[in-house]
Amino acid sequence: MTKADAVKIFGDVALLATSLGLGRHAIYMWPDDLPQASSDRVLGAAWKAGGDIAERARAFIQPEAQAA
């Protein structure tokens, strides 16, 4: 997952940062390609947020993980 994908899931940097308990500046400092642990945190926060955010995150879940 890229940083741009993570922001797209949440709609903006501020909501992403708040959902992860971070400041906006921390998100801007992320690398363009997120490490797996960061991607997992983003998807977990999206799942917890529910609604449209969780639906947008669903596109980033690997098909083999959905089958389990």
Order of alpha helices (4+ residues) and beta strands (2+ residues): alpha-alpha-alpha-alpha-alpha-alpha
